[in-house]
């Protein structure tokens, strides 16, 4: 099974009939359809559509009330309506919280990034690692920050000349004076001056303007000859559409194989997911040569899709080209819900270590979960992952792209439902981002080497100076949540 992301004009199903044209259908499983009229606004009809499409494909559809009870037209916006939908399914361990933290509406940015491989921001990300310590955590080459020479590990000391960066976020209000100023300057501004303290003790101020650039998710790779082993290490930041990254992945794993690499460290600590097909492909590159065509995973859909029980809106919808029915597309996904391994490349690692964190989500968690049953030896270091064993089928509703949770996935052993994250096997250490990727002293990479039996003596690792260790200060939890896509997306077969 191959789930891929295609361009936005073809990725999403389009509504080709108005709700007023199908109002003759008196009742479906979603409740009575809106009354026929010629005066309702496009906005109201779009709210109806969002409800009906979600009612059909939403994984937790049983938690949703019928149309009359929910009354979608009461909401001021599609965002408000979707927020209300998300609230119905409650968390099993904490019923005060919704299970669905994931479904969202987008303006096309997600599709542009995953399929087009382009972004339009500063090209780097930051996070707090102590109350007074903010670090650059990664930088995309070719981005505004990359062109300006910004590196991972640089400490942010001022924004637009303002040095008031002390962490003052208030969980009760969701705000803080310094925190809000920083978030606005970083995420909501097109031009910002950043002042950094570099590891050599010098200061640098860079004036950055947002710009469009091509994303290369392979941020770093290296082969280490240490402790009598050849260890391949790479940092992969996002599962873009396979056609955008296949050549890079084939080249990387070809180099590992040619060098005689026996162990691999997969760094997906900031990888929020993306295209399921790319996660599958990487799993096939990392799988042992003996994997054959055994089961990799199974997708599970709700009872509406499984039983072909569609409401009038879904029955009337076709893809953008008008040739294929949305209901038939759903039927195909349900009938082809199992993916088998198909080994790629010649590398067959003896040991694999995954570096993960709270920012490791969805399609990257899928990679770990799918490989667990087949790898001869695996370990996970870092922190627990995000916890998102569910995915989306993208549908355009009005001018927005609806990403409503539509399926769950379990591996060949029937293991899934890791809503509280995949747990490290080697303890749980706080990252500090003080060193660049590939530095053997970097906290998580150092842990990964230890998991492979490599000692600090083998690595020549130095003792850290306490004054340079951000972990010596008070931790601040997740700091600034990364505003990166967290998900796995499948598409309909004829999109």
Helices and strands as residue ranges (DSSP letters): H 8-11, G 19-22, E 27-28, E 31-32, H 42-57, G 61-63, H 67-70, G 72-74, H 78-86, E 104-106, H 109-116, E 118-119, E 124-130, E 133-139, H 144-147, E 155-159, H 177-187, E 191-197, E 203-209, E 213-214, E 218-226, E 229-236, H 242-258, E 263-267, E 273-275, H 276-286, G 289-291, E 295-300, H 303-306, H 312-316, H 326-335, E 338-340, E 351-356, H 363-372, E 378-382, E 390-397, E 400-411, H 443-451, H 456-459, G 466-468, G 470-472, E 487-490
